Amino acid sequence: MTAVILLTGPAAMLAGTRHQSAIAKTPVTAPVAIEVEGIAGDEQADRRVHGGQEKALHHYPRDHYPAWQDEIGALDLLNAPGAFGENISSSGLTEKSVAVGDIFRLGTALIQVSQGRQPCWKLNHRFGVADMALRVQGSGRSGWYYRVLETGSAGPGDTLTLIERPAPDWTLHRLWQMMYVDRMNIEALSQMAALDVLAEGWKRYARRRLESGRVEDWSKRLEGSS
């Protein structure tokens, strides 16, 4: 059982760009509905790459904030949860202890870990660090997403309780290593492509690598444009 802070935010212009973003999240002060595509009232500016059922809720560990303060400085942004656009903030759960497919009770809702978070260039502007997205990706401190299995509600003071762990060997850290470190491990990619609890988009990465023998070009996602 892990205490959590829930956060939401509206879409707004991202400083230094001509683009909107809903990356700025603040804690909720009352119970909110947890719906199939996320928290009621929360927004995503670019629905092509954010939101949807497989990215309904974004969880980012508070455990990582001290490491970022050491790496990029004691920014005001890192003094409170929500710096990384997360909907769920907690301490005690990280990519090394959470596995894809893990099912949690959040308030009265039931949610399941679906995939890791792939950072995008908007983090560069959010933090004022030109390569922040690349740093997040390279560190493995990227957070993760949930799908919603049962809708419900949650609010201040609620907890995450682990209910079921169908794929305990498939930690998010292991998936990160396959995606970004040991990127053409054929045996691991074959297993990843067949992992039923993993989001279809991530299984597709594995299939494409197996078919093409090539790794994706992430420069557009990581660098974007202003």
C-alpha positions as CSV (number, residue, x, y, z in Angstrom):
1,M,0.0,0.0,0.0
2,T,1.5,3.3,-1.1
3,A,0.3,6.8,-0.4
4,V,-0.1,8.9,-3.6
5,I,-0.8,12.4,-4.7
6,L,-3.1,12.8,-7.7
7,L,-2.5,15.7,-10.1
8,T,-4.3,17.2,-13.1
9,G,-3.8,20.2,-15.4
10,P,-5.2,22.1,-18.4
11,A,-3.6,22.6,-21.7
12,A,-1.8,25.9,-22.1
13,M,1.0,27.5,-24.2
14,L,4.4,26.0,-23.4
15,A,6.9,28.7,-22.6
16,G,9.3,29.4,-25.5
17,T,7.3,27.5,-28.1
18,R,4.2,28.0,-30.3
19,H,2.7,24.7,-28.9
20,Q,0.3,23.9,-26.2
21,S,1.0,21.4,-23.5
22,A,-0.7,20.1,-20.4
23,I,2.6,19.1,-18.7
24,A,2.0,21.4,-15.8
25,K,0.0,19.4,-13.2
26,T,-1.1,20.4,-9.7
27,P,-2.5,18.2,-6.9
28,V,-6.3,17.7,-6.7
29,T,-8.0,18.9,-3.6
30,A,-11.1,16.7,-3.7
31,P,-12.1,13.3,-5.1
32,V,-12.0,13.0,-8.8
33,A,-13.4,10.4,-11.3
34,I,-10.9,7.9,-12.7
35,E,-12.3,7.3,-16.2
36,V,-11.2,5.0,-19.0
37,E,-8.9,7.6,-20.5
38,G,-7.8,9.1,-17.2
39,I,-8.7,11.6,-14.5
40,A,-11.9,13.6,-15.3
41,G,-10.9,17.2,-16.1
42,D,-7.3,16.4,-16.9
43,E,-6.2,17.4,-20.4
44,Q,-3.6,16.4,-23.1
45,A,-2.7,19.0,-25.7
46,D,-1.6,16.6,-28.4
47,R,-3.8,13.5,-28.5
48,R,-1.8,11.9,-31.3
49,V,1.0,11.0,-28.8
50,H,-0.5,11.7,-25.3
51,G,-3.5,10.2,-23.5
52,G,-5.7,7.4,-24.7
53,Q,-6.6,4.2,-23.0
54,E,-3.0,2.8,-22.8
55,K,-1.7,6.1,-21.4
56,A,-4.6,7.0,-19.2
57,L,-2.5,7.8,-16.1
58,H,1.1,8.8,-15.9
59,H,3.0,7.9,-12.7
60,Y,6.4,9.5,-11.8
61,P,8.2,8.6,-8.6
62,R,9.2,11.3,-6.2
63,D,12.1,9.1,-5.5
64,H,13.8,10.4,-8.6
65,Y,13.6,14.1,-7.7
66,P,16.8,14.3,-5.6
67,A,18.8,12.7,-8.4
68,W,17.5,15.3,-10.8
69,Q,18.3,18.1,-8.3
70,D,21.9,16.8,-8.2
71,E,22.1,16.6,-12.0
72,I,20.5,19.8,-13.2
73,G,20.4,21.9,-10.1
74,A,17.9,22.8,-7.4
75,L,15.2,24.2,-9.7
76,D,12.0,25.5,-8.1
77,L,10.1,23.1,-10.4
78,L,11.6,20.2,-8.4
79,N,10.3,21.4,-5.1
80,A,6.8,19.9,-5.6
81,P,5.3,17.0,-7.5
82,G,4.1,17.5,-11.0
83,A,7.4,18.6,-12.6
84,F,7.3,15.8,-15.1
85,G,3.6,16.0,-16.0
86,E,2.6,13.1,-13.8
87,N,-0.9,12.3,-12.7
88,I,0.3,10.1,-9.8
89,S,3.2,11.0,-7.5
90,S,4.5,8.6,-4.8
91,S,7.5,7.5,-3.0
92,G,8.6,3.8,-2.7
93,L,7.7,2.6,-6.2
94,T,10.2,2.8,-9.0
95,E,10.9,1.3,-12.4
96,K,13.0,-1.4,-10.7
97,S,10.2,-2.5,-8.4
98,V,7.2,-2.1,-10.7
99,A,6.4,-4.6,-13.5
100,V,4.3,-4.1,-16.6
101,G,0.9,-5.8,-16.0
102,D,0.9,-5.0,-12.3
103,I,-2.7,-4.3,-11.2
104,F,-3.3,-1.7,-8.4
105,R,-6.4,-0.5,-6.6
106,L,-6.5,3.3,-6.7
107,G,-9.4,4.5,-4.6
108,T,-12.3,2.6,-6.0
109,A,-10.7,2.3,-9.5
110,L,-8.6,-0.6,-10.7
111,I,-5.6,0.3,-12.9
112,Q,-2.9,-1.7,-14.7
113,V,0.7,-0.8,-15.7
114,S,0.7,-0.7,-19.5
115,Q,4.1,0.7,-20.6
116,G,7.0,2.9,-19.8
117,R,6.9,6.6,-20.5
118,Q,8.8,7.8,-23.5
119,P,9.9,11.4,-22.8
120,C,9.4,14.1,-25.5
121,W,11.0,17.4,-26.3
122,K,8.5,19.4,-24.3
123,L,10.5,18.4,-21.2
124,N,13.4,20.4,-22.6
125,H,11.3,23.6,-22.5
126,R,9.6,22.7,-19.2
127,F,13.0,22.5,-17.4
128,G,15.0,24.9,-19.5
129,V,17.5,22.1,-20.2
130,A,18.2,21.6,-23.9
131,D,18.6,17.8,-23.6
132,M,16.3,17.0,-20.7
133,A,14.2,14.5,-22.7
134,L,17.3,12.7,-23.7
135,R,18.6,12.7,-20.1
136,V,15.3,11.2,-18.9
137,Q,15.3,8.5,-21.5
138,G,19.0,7.7,-20.9
139,S,18.6,7.6,-17.1
140,G,15.8,5.1,-17.0
141,R,14.0,7.5,-14.6
142,S,11.1,8.0,-17.0
143,G,8.0,6.9,-15.1
144,W,5.2,4.8,-16.5
145,Y,1.6,4.6,-17.7
146,Y,-1.6,2.8,-16.6
147,R,-4.7,1.6,-18.4
148,V,-7.9,1.7,-16.4
149,L,-9.5,-1.7,-15.9
150,E,-12.4,-0.5,-13.7
151,T,-13.4,3.1,-13.4
152,G,-14.0,4.6,-10.0
153,S,-12.8,7.6,-8.0
154,A,-9.9,8.7,-5.9
155,G,-8.7,11.7,-4.1
156,P,-6.4,13.2,-1.5
157,G,-5.3,10.6,1.1
158,D,-5.9,7.6,-1.1
159,T,-3.4,4.8,-1.7
160,L,-2.2,2.5,-4.4
161,T,-2.5,-1.2,-3.4
162,L,-1.0,-4.0,-5.4
163,I,-3.7,-6.5,-6.3
164,E,-2.0,-8.8,-8.8
165,R,1.3,-9.2,-10.6
166,P,0.9,-11.4,-13.7
167,A,4.4,-10.7,-15.1
168,P,6.8,-10.2,-12.2
169,D,9.9,-10.8,-14.3
170,W,9.0,-7.9,-16.6
171,T,10.0,-4.9,-14.6
172,L,9.9,-1.5,-16.2
173,H,13.6,-1.3,-15.8
174,R,14.1,-4.5,-17.8
175,L,11.9,-3.1,-20.6
176,W,13.9,0.2,-20.5
177,Q,17.1,-1.8,-21.0
178,M,15.6,-3.6,-24.0
179,M,14.3,-0.4,-25.6
180,Y,17.4,1.8,-25.0
181,V,20.4,-0.3,-24.0
182,D,20.5,-3.8,-25.3
183,R,18.4,-2.8,-28.2
184,M,18.7,-5.7,-30.7
185,N,18.6,-8.7,-28.3
186,I,16.6,-11.0,-30.6
187,E,15.5,-13.4,-27.9
188,A,14.4,-10.6,-25.6
189,L,12.6,-8.8,-28.4
190,S,10.7,-12.0,-29.3
191,Q,9.5,-12.3,-25.7
192,M,8.6,-8.7,-25.6
193,A,6.5,-8.9,-28.8
194,A,4.5,-11.7,-27.2
195,L,3.9,-10.1,-23.8
196,D,0.2,-9.8,-23.6
197,V,0.0,-7.3,-20.8
198,L,2.3,-4.8,-22.6
199,A,0.8,-2.0,-24.6
200,E,0.4,-2.7,-28.3
201,G,2.6,0.2,-29.3
202,W,5.6,-1.2,-27.4
203,K,5.0,-4.7,-28.8
204,R,5.1,-3.1,-32.2
205,Y,8.5,-1.7,-31.6
206,A,9.8,-5.2,-30.8
207,R,8.2,-6.7,-34.0
208,R,9.6,-3.9,-36.2
209,R,13.1,-4.4,-34.9
210,L,12.9,-8.1,-35.5
211,E,11.6,-7.6,-39.0
212,S,13.9,-4.7,-40.0
213,G,17.0,-5.3,-38.0
214,R,17.0,-1.6,-37.2
215,V,16.3,0.6,-34.1
216,E,14.0,3.6,-34.4
217,D,15.2,7.2,-34.8
218,W,14.0,9.1,-31.7
219,S,15.5,12.5,-32.6
220,K,12.1,14.1,-33.5
221,R,10.5,12.9,-30.3
222,L,13.5,14.0,-28.1
223,E,14.4,17.3,-29.9
224,G,11.1,18.4,-31.5
225,S,11.0,22.0,-32.6
226,S,10.2,25.3,-31.0
